Amino acid sequence: MSRVLRKNYIGAFMVMLFALLLSMSAFAAEYKTDAEVPFSVTMKGEKASSEDVTVTIKPINGAPEFDQDSITLYAKKGETVKGSFKMTSTAGGTAPTEDPSSAYDPSAEYDPSAAYDPSAAYESEGAGETGGYVEPKGFVEPGDYEYEVRQTSGNTDAYVYDETVYRVIVAVRNNEDYNLEATVVAYKNKDEKAKQDIEFINIYEPCFSDPPVKKVVINDEGTAPDDAMFTFSMKADDPKYPMPEGSVDGVKTIKTGVGEYEFGNMYYEKEGTYTYKVVEENDGLPHFTYDGTMYSVKVVVEKKDGKLEATRTIYNGDLVVDIATFTNHYRESSSNGGNSGSSSTSGGGSHRSDWNDGEEYNDPAGSVLGAVRDAIEDGPVGQVLGAARDLVEDSPVGQVLGAVRGATRTGDNSFMMISGLCFLAAMAVLVGWITTFIKRSR
């Protein structure tokens, strides 16, 4: 072989060796890749609140762990916030073990106590800490790495939290330069038919209740005016309980006519039991009696299938009813009625004070008329009238009229009509007796 040819072979070999060493160096330095898994969180709803939301990532089947296993973000109402899990990979290798604190300090003074002690046991500089080798971390070889990403539900009962579980695949492959690259894809609830962005949408859905009331007017005599208005009040047993819009100092008042009406929606954001009282106020309208019933309303709020539900129950004492019904009586010629509660003839009225069950209205007109009635009954006139009344009631006519009255008191005008017929029948019987007596006397 000629000298020239030998030199060419040696030159080619050196070039190949240099290229091999260069590629090995590049391979060792670059054979790893980082990755990032982005996500977003949205808080939706007209009355949505802001809160901290936590999203977690969990490796499956031995996949390497990301730098964070959970991220907490402050999500503002009506806004979308974004975050991402990051993987910072390291290829591994020898790590420096020098402790900077042990470096020579020429300004330090000589300390005899620090002199060499031949009896001291020798300790390796890196004992228990080094070996000087750092383990590879992250994506350092090709493969498919699987993860689960989900949201941790918050503490606000009114939110319907997104419970979607995303299956995330990090596909690590060699690129054309023989370096690693990572591609991230996500599937919703393990559905691999379509790729998805990782997004969690939380919807603010408080439940609500709207207690109804019903006004009934019975015309005992005459016809009540169509424009008569009545006042109803609802009060929470605890001032912290939700109330409808327009409430003042924990009391909602509405003014209505005859029929069914509602106080307005009460929105509930937390589970629990909420109680209220509903009454009719005595507005003092002439010729009306007022219903003194006090109803209790109980609203039980529970979370079912991730959503709040409200169950309302209305009580009249121990009796469960569908609606709080207040019945008033109207009598044109009567100045005072006999319904539960009290009546009014000249305005002024009265209102509930301490909201105690069974509280009676304090009606000034009724009190005055009652005092007059008591004075008459206790006087000589009252004694004479009482004796006459007892004599009539003990007679056959009184017993018949009493039985008819008890059987026909319906609370409307039918009582007046039947009473009139009974009176005419009694007059006819009386005329018959008188006629028979005259004929026998002849």
Helices and strands as residue ranges (DSSP letters): H 3-30, E 35-44, E 51-60, E 70-75, E 80-87, E 93-94, G 100-102, G 112-114, E 133-134, E 143-152, E 159-160, E 166-174, E 180-188, E 191-195, E 199-204, E 207-209, E 212-221, E 230-236, E 251-256, E 259-262, E 266-268, E 272-281, E 288-289, E 295-304, E 307-316, E 319-321, E 324-331, E 343-344, H 364-378, H 380-394, H 396-408, H 414-441
